[in-house]
Amino acid sequence: MVPFDLNSANARIGHESAIDYPTDNTNGVGTLGLPIGTANGTNADAVVTLNRTYLTSAQQRWVLGWCVYSYTGSPVGGRLLIQDTTNSETILDVDIASGAKDYLWFQPFLRCKPNATITVTLKAAGTGIVGKVNVQAWAIA
């Protein structure tokens, strides 16, 4: 994949080059509906699910740009998992020992397998502790 060059002749002035956040595909083509990139849980897993049914073709795949996560207190068993549930693969597994906000920036972007459901899970971290996870993701062919 060639990155989009904002200085090229193809980048017209006023042309929007931002990436839309994924939604729950209410209209069947992935452009309308509720955002699916955020989740939170109080002593429960916070799970963002990038479902393959939101993709418009079997050749499309999810691409992750970044993931921001936090706990409101010191986590007990804090952990961040990115999994391909379609192919039963763990893509990323990170232990989290601090309650502070942190992030993962994927450079290059994390390209998942085509036609796969991806889950990003911030594990439950103890009584009264709220975990939050936010994911920037989009689909490409």
The first five atom37 places (N, CA, C, CB, O) and aatype in JSON, in Angstrom:
{
  "aatype": [12, 19, 14, 13, 3, 10, 2, 15, 0, 2, 0, 1, 9, 7, 8, 6, 15, 0, 9, 3, 18, 14, 16, 3, 2, 16, 2, 7, 19, 7, 16, 10, 7, 10, 14, 9, 7, 16, 0, 2, 7, 16, 2, 0, 3, 0, 19, 19, 16, 10, 2, 1, 16, 18, 10, 16, 15, 0, 5, 5, 1, 17, 19, 10, 7, 17, 4, 19, 18, 15, 18, 16, 7, 15, 14, 19, 7, 7, 1, 10, 10, 9, 5, 3, 16, 16, 2, 15, 6, 16, 9, 10, 3, 19, 3, 9, 0, 15, 7, 0, 11, 3, 18, 10, 17, 13, 5, 14, 13, 10, 1, 4, 11, 14, 2, 0, 16, 9, 16, 19, 16, 10, 11, 0, 0, 7, 16, 7, 9, 19, 7, 11, 19, 2, 19, 5, 0, 17, 0, 9, 0],
  "atom_mask": [
    [1, 1, 1, 1, 1],
    [1, 1, 1, 1, 1],
    [1, 1, 1, 1, 1],
    [1, 1, 1, 1, 1],
    [1, 1, 1, 1, 1],
    [1, 1, 1, 1, 1],
    [1, 1, 1, 1, 1],
    [1, 1, 1, 1, 1],
    [1, 1, 1, 1, 1],
    [1, 1, 1, 1, 1],
    [1, 1, 1, 1, 1],
    [1, 1, 1, 1, 1],
    [1, 1, 1, 1, 1],
    [1, 1, 1, 0, 1],
    [1, 1, 1, 1, 1],
    [1, 1, 1, 1, 1],
    [1, 1, 1, 1, 1],
    [1, 1, 1, 1, 1],
    [1, 1, 1, 1, 1],
    [1, 1, 1, 1, 1],
    [1, 1, 1, 1, 1],
    [1, 1, 1, 1, 1],
    [1, 1, 1, 1, 1],
    [1, 1, 1, 1, 1],
    [1, 1, 1, 1, 1],
    [1, 1, 1, 1, 1],
    [1, 1, 1, 1, 1],
    [1, 1, 1, 0, 1],
    [1, 1, 1, 1, 1],
    [1, 1, 1, 0, 1],
    [1, 1, 1, 1, 1],
    [1, 1, 1, 1, 1],
    [1, 1, 1, 0, 1],
    [1, 1, 1, 1, 1],
    [1, 1, 1, 1, 1],
    [1, 1, 1, 1, 1],
    [1, 1, 1, 0, 1],
    [1, 1, 1, 1, 1],
    [1, 1, 1, 1, 1],
    [1, 1, 1, 1, 1],
    [1, 1, 1, 0, 1],
    [1, 1, 1, 1, 1],
    [1, 1, 1, 1, 1],
    [1, 1, 1, 1, 1],
    [1, 1, 1, 1, 1],
    [1, 1, 1, 1, 1],
    [1, 1, 1, 1, 1],
    [1, 1, 1, 1, 1],
    [1, 1, 1, 1, 1],
    [1, 1, 1, 1, 1],
    [1, 1, 1, 1, 1],
    [1, 1, 1, 1, 1],
    [1, 1, 1, 1, 1],
    [1, 1, 1, 1, 1],
    [1, 1, 1, 1, 1],
    [1, 1, 1, 1, 1],
    [1, 1, 1, 1, 1],
    [1, 1, 1, 1, 1],
    [1, 1, 1, 1, 1],
    [1, 1, 1, 1, 1],
    [1, 1, 1, 1, 1],
    [1, 1, 1, 1, 1],
    [1, 1, 1, 1, 1],
    [1, 1, 1, 1, 1],
    [1, 1, 1, 0, 1],
    [1, 1, 1, 1, 1],
    [1, 1, 1, 1, 1],
    [1, 1, 1, 1, 1],
    [1, 1, 1, 1, 1],
    [1, 1, 1, 1, 1],
    [1, 1, 1, 1, 1],
    [1, 1, 1, 1, 1],
    [1, 1, 1, 0, 1],
    [1, 1, 1, 1, 1],
    [1, 1, 1, 1, 1],
    [1, 1, 1, 1, 1],
    [1, 1, 1, 0, 1],
    [1, 1, 1, 0, 1],
    [1, 1, 1, 1, 1],
    [1, 1, 1, 1, 1],
    [1, 1, 1, 1, 1],
    [1, 1, 1, 1, 1],
    [1, 1, 1, 1, 1],
    [1, 1, 1, 1, 1],
    [1, 1, 1, 1, 1],
    [1, 1, 1, 1, 1],
    [1, 1, 1, 1, 1],
    [1, 1, 1, 1, 1],
    [1, 1, 1, 1, 1],
    [1, 1, 1, 1, 1],
    [1, 1, 1, 1, 1],
    [1, 1, 1, 1, 1],
    [1, 1, 1, 1, 1],
    [1, 1, 1, 1, 1],
    [1, 1, 1, 1, 1],
    [1, 1, 1, 1, 1],
    [1, 1, 1, 1, 1],
    [1, 1, 1, 1, 1],
    [1, 1, 1, 0, 1],
    [1, 1, 1, 1, 1],
    [1, 1, 1, 1, 1],
    [1, 1, 1, 1, 1],
    [1, 1, 1, 1, 1],
    [1, 1, 1, 1, 1],
    [1, 1, 1, 1, 1],
    [1, 1, 1, 1, 1],
    [1, 1, 1, 1, 1],
    [1, 1, 1, 1, 1],
    [1, 1, 1, 1, 1],
    [1, 1, 1, 1, 1],
    [1, 1, 1, 1, 1],
    [1, 1, 1, 1, 1],
    [1, 1, 1, 1, 1],
    [1, 1, 1, 1, 1],
    [1, 1, 1, 1, 1],
    [1, 1, 1, 1, 1],
    [1, 1, 1, 1, 1],
    [1, 1, 1, 1, 1],
    [1, 1, 1, 1, 1],
    [1, 1, 1, 1, 1],
    [1, 1, 1, 1, 1],
    [1, 1, 1, 1, 1],
    [1, 1, 1, 1, 1],
    [1, 1, 1, 1, 1],
    [1, 1, 1, 1, 1],
    [1, 1, 1, 0, 1],
    [1, 1, 1, 1, 1],
    [1, 1, 1, 0, 1],
    [1, 1, 1, 1, 1],
    [1, 1, 1, 1, 1],
    [1, 1, 1, 0, 1],
    [1, 1, 1, 1, 1],
    [1, 1, 1, 1, 1],
    [1, 1, 1, 1, 1],
    [1, 1, 1, 1, 1],
    [1, 1, 1, 1, 1],
    [1, 1, 1, 1, 1],
    [1, 1, 1, 1, 1],
    [1, 1, 1, 1, 1],
    [1, 1, 1, 1, 1],
    [1, 1, 1, 1, 1]
  ],
  "atom_positions": [
    [[0.84, -1.18, 0.0], [0.0, 0.0, 0.0], [0.88, 1.23, 0.0], [-0.96, 0.0, 1.21], [1.82, 1.34, 0.8]],
    [[0.59, 2.15, -0.89], [1.33, 3.41, -0.96], [0.61, 4.43, -0.1], [1.47, 3.9, -2.44], [-0.59, 4.62, -0.26]],
    [[1.33, 5.11, 0.8], [0.67, 6.12, 1.63], [0.16, 7.28, 0.78], [1.63, 6.65, 2.71], [0.73, 7.58, -0.26]],
    [[-0.89, 7.91, 1.24], [-1.45, 9.07, 0.55], [-0.53, 10.25, 0.76], [-2.89, 9.38, 1.04], [-0.25, 10.61, 1.9]],
    [[-0.07, 10.86, -0.3], [0.85, 12.0, -0.23], [0.05, 13.29, -0.33], [1.92, 11.92, -1.36], [-0.48, 13.62, -1.39]],
    [[-0.03, 14.03, 0.78], [-0.81, 15.26, 0.8], [-0.21, 16.35, -0.08], [-0.93, 15.77, 2.22], [-0.88, 17.34, -0.37]],
    [[1.04, 16.18, -0.5], [1.69, 17.18, -1.34], [1.65, 16.83, -2.82], [3.11, 17.37, -0.91], [2.18, 17.57, -3.64]],
    [[1.03, 15.72, -3.17], [1.01, 15.3, -4.57], [-0.05, 16.07, -5.35], [0.75, 13.79, -4.67], [-0.87, 16.78, -4.78]],
    [[-0.01, 15.91, -6.68], [-0.99, 16.56, -7.54], [-2.39, 15.99, -7.3], [-0.6, 16.39, -9.01], [-3.38, 16.65, -7.6]],
    [[-2.48, 14.77, -6.77], [-3.78, 14.14, -6.52], [-4.47, 14.71, -5.3], [-3.61, 12.65, -6.36], [-5.67, 14.52, -5.13]],
    [[-3.74, 15.39, -4.43], [-4.33, 15.96, -3.21], [-4.82, 17.37, -3.51], [-3.3, 15.97, -2.02], [-4.07, 18.33, -3.38]],
    [[-6.07, 17.47, -3.91], [-6.63, 18.77, -4.27], [-6.86, 19.62, -3.01], [-7.96, 18.59, -5.04], [-7.18, 19.08, -1.95]],
    [[-6.7, 20.9, -3.13], [-6.95, 21.79, -2.0], [-8.42, 21.65, -1.59], [-6.61, 23.28, -2.36], [-9.31, 21.66, -2.44]],
    [[-8.64, 21.52, -0.33], [-9.99, 21.35, 0.17], [-10.47, 19.91, 0.15], [0.0, 0.0, 0.0], [-11.57, 19.61, 0.62]],
    [[-9.65, 19.01, -0.39], [-10.03, 17.59, -0.43], [-9.85, 16.97, 0.95], [-9.18, 16.83, -1.49], [-8.79, 17.11, 1.56]],
    [[-10.87, 16.31, 1.43], [-10.8, 15.68, 2.75], [-10.02, 14.37, 2.64], [-12.22, 15.42, 3.32], [-10.37, 13.5, 1.84]],
    [[-8.97, 14.24, 3.43], [-8.17, 13.02, 3.4], [-8.24, 12.27, 4.72], [-6.72, 13.35, 3.07], [-7.45, 11.36, 4.96]],
    [[-9.19, 12.65, 5.58], [-9.33, 11.98, 6.88], [-9.98, 10.61, 6.7], [-10.16, 12.84, 7.85], [-10.54, 10.3, 5.64]],
    [[-9.89, 9.81, 7.73], [-10.46, 8.47, 7.72], [-11.68, 8.46, 8.62], [-9.41, 7.41, 8.17], [-11.61, 8.9, 9.76]],
    [[-12.8, 7.95, 8.11], [-14.0, 7.85, 8.92], [-13.84, 6.73, 9.93], [-15.23, 7.6, 8.04], [-13.17, 5.73, 9.67]],
    [[-14.46, 6.91, 11.1], [-14.44, 5.87, 12.11], [-15.43, 4.78, 11.75], [-14.74, 6.45, 13.51], [-16.49, 5.08, 11.2]],
    [[-15.12, 3.53, 12.04], [-16.05, 2.45, 11.68], [-17.34, 2.54, 12.49], [-15.38, 1.08, 11.89], [-17.35, 3.01, 13.63]],
    [[-18.41, 2.06, 11.87], [-19.71, 2.06, 12.53], [-20.3, 0.66, 12.51], [-20.67, 3.07, 11.85], [-19.7, -0.28, 11.98]],
    [[-21.48, 0.53, 13.09], [-22.11, -0.78, 13.18], [-22.82, -1.21, 11.9], [-23.09, -0.79, 14.31], [-23.56, -2.19, 11.9]],
    [[-22.6, -0.47, 10.8], [-23.07, -0.89, 9.49], [-24.59, -0.93, 9.38], [-22.5, -2.25, 9.15], [-25.15, -1.79, 8.71]],
    [[-25.27, 0.0, 10.04], [-26.73, 0.01, 10.05], [-27.31, 0.02, 8.64], [-27.23, 1.21, 10.81], [-28.35, -0.6, 8.41]],
    [[-26.67, 0.71, 7.71], [-27.23, 0.79, 6.37], [-26.72, -0.3, 5.43], [-26.92, 2.14, 5.78], [-27.08, -0.32, 4.26]],
    [[-25.89, -1.21, 5.92], [-25.43, -2.32, 5.1], [-24.19, -2.06, 4.29], [0.0, 0.0, 0.0], [-23.69, -2.99, 3.64]],
    [[-23.67, -0.84, 4.29], [-22.45, -0.57, 3.53], [-21.35, 0.06, 4.38], [-22.75, 0.32, 2.36], [-20.35, 0.52, 3.84]],
    [[-21.53, 0.08, 5.69], [-20.46, 0.52, 6.58], [-20.26, 2.0, 6.72], [0.0, 0.0, 0.0], [-19.22, 2.42, 7.22]],
    [[-21.22, 2.82, 6.3], [-21.0, 4.25, 6.39], [-21.88, 4.95, 7.41], [-21.22, 4.86, 5.06], [-21.59, 6.09, 7.77]],
    [[-22.93, 4.32, 7.89], [-23.8, 4.93, 8.88], [-23.95, 4.01, 10.07], [-25.17, 5.27, 8.28], [-23.64, 2.82, 10.0]],
    [[-24.41, 4.55, 11.16], [-24.66, 3.73, 12.33], [-23.87, 4.2, 13.53], [0.0, 0.0, 0.0], [-23.24, 5.25, 13.5]],
    [[-23.93, 3.41, 14.58], [-23.25, 3.75, 15.82], [-21.76, 3.49, 15.71], [-23.84, 2.95, 16.99], [-21.34, 2.52, 15.08]],
    [[-20.93, 4.37, 16.32], [-19.48, 4.13, 16.31], [-19.16, 2.83, 17.05], [-18.73, 5.32, 16.96], [-19.79, 2.51, 18.06]],
    [[-18.18, 2.09, 16.55], [-17.78, 0.84, 17.2], [-16.35, 0.89, 17.71], [-17.93, -0.33, 16.24], [-15.82, -0.14, 18.12]],
    [[-15.72, 2.05, 17.69], [-14.31, 2.15, 18.06], [-14.03, 2.43, 19.52], [0.0, 0.0, 0.0], [-12.87, 2.58, 19.89]],
    [[-15.07, 2.5, 20.37], [-14.85, 2.78, 21.78], [-15.58, 1.77, 22.66], [-15.31, 4.2, 22.12], [-16.61, 1.23, 22.26]],
    [[-15.04, 1.51, 23.85], [-15.68, 0.61, 24.8], [-15.16, 0.91, 26.2], [-15.42, -0.88, 24.43], [-14.05, 1.42, 26.36]],
    [[-15.97, 0.6, 27.23], [-15.52, 0.73, 28.6], [-16.21, -0.33, 29.45], [-15.8, 2.14, 29.16], [-17.25, -0.87, 29.07]],
    [[-15.62, -0.61, 30.6], [-16.19, -1.59, 31.51], [-15.72, -1.34, 32.93], [0.0, 0.0, 0.0], [-14.56, -0.99, 33.15]],
    [[-16.62, -1.51, 33.92], [-16.27, -1.41, 35.33], [-16.1, -2.81, 35.86], [-17.34, -0.61, 36.14], [-17.08, -3.55, 35.98]],
    [[-14.85, -3.19, 36.18], [-14.51, -4.56, 36.57], [-15.08, -5.56, 35.57], [-15.02, -4.86, 37.98], [-15.55, -6.63, 35.94]],
    [[-15.02, -5.19, 34.32], [-15.45, -6.04, 33.21], [-14.57, -5.71, 32.01], [-16.98, -5.83, 32.88], [-14.02, -4.61, 31.92]],
    [[-14.45, -6.65, 31.09], [-13.68, -6.4, 29.89], [-14.31, -5.27, 29.07], [-13.57, -7.67, 29.04], [-15.53, -5.21, 28.93]],
    [[-13.46, -4.4, 28.55], [-13.89, -3.38, 27.59], [-13.48, -3.9, 26.21], [-13.26, -1.95, 27.9], [-12.29, -4.05, 25.94]],
    [[-14.46, -4.17, 25.35], [-14.18, -4.85, 24.09], [-14.68, -4.03, 22.9], [-14.82, -6.25, 24.08], [-15.85, -3.66, 22.84]],
    [[-13.78, -3.76, 21.97], [-14.14, -3.18, 20.68], [-14.11, -4.32, 19.68], [-13.15, -2.0, 20.26], [-13.11, -5.02, 19.54]],
    [[-15.24, -4.51, 18.97], [-15.32, -5.59, 17.98], [-15.43, -4.98, 16.59], [-16.52, -6.53, 18.27], [-16.38, -4.26, 16.29]],
    [[-14.45, -5.29, 15.77], [-14.47, -4.89, 14.36], [-14.94, -6.12, 13.58], [-13.03, -4.38, 13.86], [-14.14, -6.95, 13.14]],
    [[-16.24, -6.2, 13.41], [-16.85, -7.4, 12.86], [-16.68, -7.48, 11.35], [-18.32, -7.46, 13.21], [-16.78, -6.47, 10.66]],
    [[-16.42, -8.67, 10.86], [-16.23, -8.84, 9.42], [-17.53, -8.6, 8.66], [-15.7, -10.23, 9.12], [-17.49, -8.34, 7.46]],
    [[-18.67, -8.69, 9.33], [-19.94, -8.42, 8.65], [-20.07, -6.94, 8.29], [-21.12, -8.86, 9.52], [-20.93, -6.58, 7.48]],
    [[-19.25, -6.07, 8.89], [-19.27, -4.65, 8.55], [-18.48, -4.37, 7.27], [-18.7, -3.83, 9.7], [-18.6, -3.28, 6.7]],
    [[-17.69, -5.33, 6.82], [-16.92, -5.15, 5.59], [-17.85, -5.32, 4.39], [-15.75, -6.17, 5.53], [-18.84, -6.05, 4.46]],
    [[-17.55, -4.64, 3.3], [-18.42, -4.69, 2.13], [-18.03, -5.76, 1.12], [-18.44, -3.36, 1.46], [-18.77, -5.99, 0.16]],
    [[-16.88, -6.42, 1.32], [-16.49, -7.53, 0.44], [-15.56, -8.47, 1.2], [-15.81, -7.0, -0.86], [-14.97, -8.08, 2.21]],
    [[-15.43, -9.7, 0.71], [-14.56, -10.69, 1.35], [-13.09, -10.34, 1.19], [-14.83, -12.07, 0.77], [-12.24, -10.91, 1.89]],
    [[-12.76, -9.41, 0.3], [-11.37, -9.01, 0.1], [-10.95, -7.89, 1.05], [-11.15, -8.57, -1.33], [-9.76, -7.6, 1.17]],
    [[-11.92, -7.25, 1.71], [-11.56, -6.16, 2.61], [-10.94, -6.69, 3.9], [-12.79, -5.31, 2.93], [-11.18, -7.82, 4.31]],
    [[-10.14, -5.85, 4.52], [-9.5, -6.17, 5.79], [-9.52, -4.95, 6.69], [-8.04, -6.65, 5.57], [-9.62, -3.81, 6.21]],
    [[-9.43, -5.19, 7.99], [-9.34, -4.11, 8.97], [-7.89, -3.65, 9.07], [-9.87, -4.55, 10.35], [-6.97, -4.46, 9.02]],
    [[-7.71, -2.35, 9.21], [-6.41, -1.75, 9.43], [-6.52, -0.91, 10.7], [-5.94, -0.87, 8.19], [-7.45, -0.12, 10.84]],
    [[-5.58, -1.09, 11.62], [-5.57, -0.34, 12.87], [-4.45, 0.68, 12.84], [-5.42, -1.29, 14.09], [-3.31, 0.37, 12.49]],
    [[-4.8, 1.93, 13.21], [-3.82, 3.0, 13.25], [-3.28, 3.23, 14.65], [0.0, 0.0, 0.0], [-2.07, 3.39, 14.84]],
    [[-4.18, 3.24, 15.65], [-3.76, 3.42, 17.03], [-4.8, 2.87, 17.98], [-3.49, 4.89, 17.33], [-5.94, 2.6, 17.6]],
    [[-4.38, 2.73, 19.22], [-5.24, 2.25, 20.29], [-4.87, 3.03, 21.55], [-5.09, 0.69, 20.51], [-3.71, 3.03, 21.96]],
    [[-5.84, 3.69, 22.17], [-5.63, 4.43, 23.42], [-6.41, 3.71, 24.5], [-6.08, 5.93, 23.29], [-7.56, 3.32, 24.29]],
    [[-5.79, 3.53, 25.66], [-6.45, 2.8, 26.74], [-6.09, 3.41, 28.09], [-6.08, 1.3, 26.71], [-5.06, 4.07, 28.23]],
    [[-6.96, 3.16, 29.09], [-6.68, 3.66, 30.43], [-7.48, 2.87, 31.45], [-7.0, 5.16, 30.54], [-8.49, 2.24, 31.13]],
    [[-7.01, 2.93, 32.69], [-7.73, 2.42, 33.86], [-7.84, 3.57, 34.85], [-7.0, 1.16, 34.49], [-6.96, 4.43, 34.9]],
    [[-8.92, 3.6, 35.65], [-9.1, 4.67, 36.63], [-8.27, 4.47, 37.88], [-10.55, 4.8, 37.0], [-8.13, 5.39, 38.68]],
    [[-7.72, 3.3, 38.08], [-6.86, 3.01, 39.23], [-5.8, 2.01, 38.83], [0.0, 0.0, 0.0], [-5.69, 1.64, 37.66]],
    [[-5.01, 1.57, 39.81], [-3.97, 0.58, 39.51], [-4.62, -0.76, 39.19], [-2.98, 0.44, 40.7], [-5.31, -1.33, 40.04]],
    [[-4.41, -1.27, 38.0], [-5.07, -2.51, 37.59], [-4.45, -3.74, 38.24], [-5.02, -2.64, 36.1], [-3.25, -3.81, 38.48]],
    [[-5.3, -4.72, 38.51], [-4.86, -6.04, 38.94], [-5.12, -6.95, 37.75], [-5.61, -6.54, 40.27], [-6.28, -7.22, 37.42]],
    [[-4.07, -7.42, 37.12], [-4.24, -8.25, 35.93], [-4.58, -7.45, 34.69], [0.0, 0.0, 0.0], [-5.25, -7.96, 33.79]],
    [[-4.13, -6.19, 34.62], [-4.39, -5.37, 33.44], [-3.72, -5.96, 32.2], [0.0, 0.0, 0.0], [-2.58, -6.41, 32.25]],
    [[-4.46, -5.94, 31.11], [-3.95, -6.59, 29.9], [-4.7, -6.07, 28.69], [-4.08, -8.13, 30.0], [-5.91, -5.83, 28.76]],
    [[-4.0, -5.88, 27.59], [-4.6, -5.48, 26.32], [-4.35, -6.57, 25.3], [-4.04, -4.12, 25.83], [-3.22, -7.0, 25.09]],
    [[-5.42, -7.02, 24.66], [-5.33, -8.08, 23.66], [-5.94, -7.61, 22.34], [-6.05, -9.36, 24.14], [-7.0, -7.0, 22.33]],
    [[-5.26, -7.88, 21.25], [-5.84, -7.7, 19.92], [-5.85, -9.08, 19.3], [-5.02, -6.65, 19.03], [-4.81, -9.73, 19.16]],
    [[-7.05, -9.54, 18.93], [-7.2, -10.9, 18.44], [-7.98, -10.95, 17.14], [-7.88, -11.76, 19.48], [-8.91, -10.17, 16.92]],
    [[-7.59, -11.87, 16.28], [-8.32, -12.21, 15.07], [-9.18, -13.41, 15.44], [-7.35, -12.52, 13.83], [-8.69, -14.54, 15.47]],
    [[-10.46, -13.17, 15.73], [-11.32, -14.27, 16.21], [-11.75, -15.19, 15.08], [-12.55, -13.71, 16.91], [-12.12, -16.34, 15.32]],
    [[-11.71, -14.71, 13.85], [-12.06, -15.55, 12.7], [-11.02, -16.65, 12.5], [-12.2, -14.7, 11.42], [-11.36, -17.8, 12.22]],
    [[-9.75, -16.3, 12.64], [-8.65, -17.24, 12.4], [-8.02, -17.74, 13.69], [-7.59, -16.59, 11.53], [-6.98, -18.39, 13.65]],
    [[-8.64, -17.44, 14.84], [-8.16, -17.88, 16.16], [-6.7, -17.52, 16.39], [-8.35, -19.38, 16.32], [-5.9, -18.37, 16.77]],
    [[-6.36, -16.27, 16.15], [-4.98, -15.81, 16.32], [-4.92, -14.6, 17.25], [-4.37, -15.45, 14.95], [-5.76, -13.71, 17.19]],
    [[-3.92, -14.59, 18.11], [-3.63, -13.42, 18.94], [-2.61, -12.58, 18.19], [-3.11, -13.83, 20.36], [-1.52, -13.04, 17.87]],
    [[-2.97, -11.34, 17.91], [-2.1, -10.43, 17.17], [-1.19, -9.67, 18.13], [-2.93, -9.45, 16.34], [-0.02, -9.44, 17.82]],
    [[-1.73, -9.29, 19.3], [-0.97, -8.52, 20.28], [-1.47, -8.88, 21.67], [-1.09, -6.99, 20.01], [-2.67, -9.01, 21.89]],
    [[-0.54, -9.03, 22.62], [-0.88, -9.34, 24.01], [0.09, -8.57, 24.9], [-0.81, -10.9, 24.3], [1.28, -8.88, 24.95]],
    [[-0.42, -7.54, 25.6], [0.43, -6.66, 26.4], [-0.11, -6.6, 27.83], [0.5, -5.25, 25.79], [-1.3, -6.37, 28.03]],
    [[0.76, -6.82, 28.82], [0.39, -6.64, 30.22], [0.45, -5.15, 30.56], [1.32, -7.47, 31.17], [1.31, -4.42, 30.06]],
    [[-0.49, -4.7, 31.41], [-0.56, -3.29, 31.79], [-0.48, -3.21, 33.31], [-1.86, -2.62, 31.26], [-1.32, -3.78, 34.01]],
    [[0.52, -2.5, 33.82], [0.74, -2.42, 35.26], [0.36, -1.07, 35.86], [2.19, -2.7, 35.57], [0.33, -0.93, 37.08]],
    [[0.06, -0.09, 35.01], [-0.23, 1.26, 35.51], [-1.64, 1.67, 35.14], [0.78, 2.26, 34.94], [-2.17, 1.26, 34.11]],
    [[-2.24, 2.48, 36.0], [-3.58, 2.98, 35.73], [-3.6, 4.21, 34.83], [0.0, 0.0, 0.0], [-4.68, 4.71, 34.5]],
    [[-2.46, 4.69, 34.44], [-2.39, 5.9, 33.61], [-2.87, 5.61, 32.19], [-0.96, 6.46, 33.58], [-2.91, 4.46, 31.74]],
    [[-3.21, 6.68, 31.5], [-3.58, 6.57, 30.08], [-2.32, 6.24, 29.29], [-4.24, 7.89, 29.55], [-1.24, 6.75, 29.58]],
    [[-2.46, 5.38, 28.29], [-1.34, 5.04, 27.42], [-1.89, 4.74, 26.04], [-0.54, 3.82, 27.99], [-3.1, 4.66, 25.85]],
    [[-1.01, 4.56, 25.08], [-1.46, 4.29, 23.72], [-0.46, 3.42, 22.99], [-1.68, 5.59, 22.96], [0.71, 3.31, 23.38]],
    [[-0.94, 2.8, 21.92], [-0.11, 2.08, 20.97], [-0.33, 2.74, 19.62], [-0.46, 0.53, 20.94], [-1.47, 2.87, 19.16]],
    [[0.74, 3.14, 18.99], [0.68, 3.76, 17.67], [1.31, 2.78, 16.7], [1.4, 5.17, 17.64], [2.49, 2.43, 16.85]],
    [[0.55, 2.33, 15.72], [1.07, 1.34, 14.79], [1.66, 2.02, 13.57], [-0.04, 0.36, 14.36], [0.96, 2.65, 12.79]],
    [[2.98, 1.88, 13.43], [3.68, 2.46, 12.29], [4.67, 1.43, 11.78], [4.4, 3.78, 12.68], [5.68, 1.21, 12.43]],
    [[4.44, 0.8, 10.66], [3.3, 1.0, 9.77], [2.0, 0.51, 10.4], [3.54, 0.29, 8.44], [2.02, -0.18, 11.42]],
    [[0.88, 0.86, 9.79], [-0.42, 0.46, 10.31], [-0.5, -1.06, 10.42], [-1.55, 1.0, 9.42], [0.14, -1.79, 9.66]],
    [[-1.29, -1.52, 11.36], [-1.48, -2.96, 11.57], [-2.55, -3.46, 10.61], [-1.88, -3.27, 13.05], [-3.74, -3.2, 10.8]],
    [[-2.13, -4.19, 9.57], [-3.04, -4.73, 8.56], [-3.44, -6.15, 8.96], [-2.39, -4.72, 7.13], [-2.58, -7.03, 9.08]],
    [[-4.72, -6.36, 9.17], [-5.22, -7.67, 9.57], [-5.54, -8.51, 8.34], [-6.48, -7.52, 10.47], [-5.54, -7.99, 7.22]],
    [[-5.81, -9.78, 8.54], [-6.14, -10.67, 7.43], [-7.49, -10.28, 6.82], [-6.17, -12.14, 7.9], [-8.36, -9.74, 7.51]],
    [[-7.66, -10.55, 5.5], [-8.94, -10.22, 4.86], [-10.11, -10.99, 5.48], [-8.86, -10.51, 3.37], [-9.97, -12.12, 5.93]],
    [[-11.26, -10.32, 5.48], [-12.54, -10.92, 5.9], [-12.49, -11.52, 7.3], [-12.95, -11.98, 4.92], [-13.03, -12.59, 7.55]],
    [[-11.82, -10.81, 8.23], [-11.67, -11.32, 9.6], [-12.31, -10.37, 10.6], [-10.17, -11.51, 9.94], [-12.31, -9.15, 10.41]],
    [[-12.86, -10.94, 11.67], [-13.35, -10.17, 12.8], [-12.21, -9.96, 13.78], [-14.56, -10.88, 13.49], [-11.53, -10.91, 14.16]],
    [[-11.99, -8.71, 14.18], [-10.9, -8.36, 15.08], [-11.51, -7.83, 16.38], [-9.95, -7.29, 14.43], [-12.42, -7.0, 16.36]],
    [[-11.01, -8.31, 17.51], [-11.43, -7.77, 18.8], [-10.24, -7.13, 19.5], [-12.06, -8.88, 19.68], [-9.13, -7.66, 19.48]],
    [[-10.5, -5.98, 20.11], [-9.51, -5.29, 20.94], [-10.1, -5.29, 22.34], [-9.19, -3.81, 20.41], [-11.13, -4.68, 22.59]],
    [[-9.43, -6.0, 23.27], [-9.97, -6.2, 24.61], [-9.04, -5.63, 25.66], [-10.22, -7.69, 24.87], [-7.87, -5.99, 25.73]],
    [[-9.58, -4.72, 26.48], [-8.89, -4.26, 27.69], [-9.51, -5.05, 28.83], [-9.03, -2.67, 27.91], [-10.69, -4.87, 29.15]],
    [[-8.73, -5.93, 29.43], [-9.26, -6.87, 30.42], [-9.69, -6.17, 31.7], [-8.21, -7.93, 30.74], [-9.17, -5.11, 32.06]],
    [[-10.66, -6.8, 32.38], [-11.12, -6.31, 33.68], [-9.93, -6.22, 34.63], [-12.22, -7.25, 34.27], [-9.03, -7.07, 34.59]],
    [[-9.92, -5.18, 35.49], [-8.73, -4.93, 36.29], [-8.99, -4.8, 37.78], [-8.07, -3.7, 35.81], [-8.12, -4.32, 38.52]],
    [[-10.16, -5.21, 38.24], [-10.42, -5.18, 39.67], [-11.67, -4.41, 40.03], [0.0, 0.0, 0.0], [-12.18, -3.62, 39.23]],
    [[-12.15, -4.63, 41.24], [-13.38, -4.02, 41.73], [-13.31, -2.5, 41.68], [-13.66, -4.47, 43.15], [-12.37, -1.89, 42.19]],
    [[-14.32, -1.89, 41.05], [-14.42, -0.44, 40.99], [-13.5, 0.24, 40.0], [0.0, 0.0, 0.0], [-13.54, 1.46, 39.88]],
    [[-12.69, -0.5, 39.28], [-11.78, 0.1, 38.31], [-12.42, 0.08, 36.93], [-10.41, -0.65, 38.29], [-12.84, -0.97, 36.43]],
    [[-12.49, 1.25, 36.33], [-13.06, 1.38, 34.99], [-11.93, 1.35, 33.98], [-13.9, 2.69, 34.85], [-10.95, 2.08, 34.12]],
    [[-12.07, 0.52, 32.97], [-11.13, 0.47, 31.86], [-11.78, 1.02, 30.61], [0.0, 0.0, 0.0], [-12.95, 0.74, 30.35]],
    [[-11.03, 1.79, 29.84], [-11.54, 2.35, 28.59], [-10.55, 2.08, 27.48], [-11.81, 3.87, 28.72], [-9.34, 2.17, 27.67]],
    [[-11.09, 1.75, 26.3], [-10.24, 1.52, 25.14], [-10.89, 2.2, 23.94], [-10.03, -0.02, 24.89], [-12.1, 2.13, 23.75]],
    [[-10.05, 2.84, 23.14], [-10.48, 3.51, 21.91], [-9.55, 3.07, 20.78], [-10.46, 5.08, 22.08], [-8.33, 3.0, 20.96]],
    [[-10.13, 2.78, 19.63], [-9.37, 2.24, 18.52], [-9.67, 3.04, 17.27], [-9.7, 0.75, 18.3], [-10.83, 3.32, 16.97]],
    [[-8.63, 3.41, 16.54], [-8.82, 3.99, 15.21], [-8.63, 2.84, 14.23], [-7.81, 5.18, 14.93], [-7.57, 2.21, 14.18]],
    [[-9.67, 2.59, 13.44], [-9.59, 1.47, 12.48], [-10.38, 1.83, 11.24], [-10.13, 0.14, 13.1], [-11.29, 2.66, 11.29]],
    [[-10.03, 1.21, 10.13], [-10.77, 1.4, 8.9], [-10.58, 0.15, 8.04], [-10.3, 2.69, 8.14], [-9.71, -0.68, 8.31]],
    [[-11.41, 0.03, 7.02], [-11.37, -1.13, 6.14], [-10.78, -0.73, 4.8], [-12.77, -1.73, 5.96], [-11.06, 0.34, 4.27]],
    [[-9.94, -1.63, 4.26], [-9.39, -1.42, 2.91], [-9.56, -2.71, 2.13], [-7.89, -0.99, 2.97], [-9.74, -3.78, 2.71]],
    [[-9.5, -2.61, 0.82], [-9.6, -3.79, -0.04], [-8.23, -4.35, -0.31], [-10.31, -3.46, -1.36], [-8.1, -5.35, -1.02]]
  ]
}
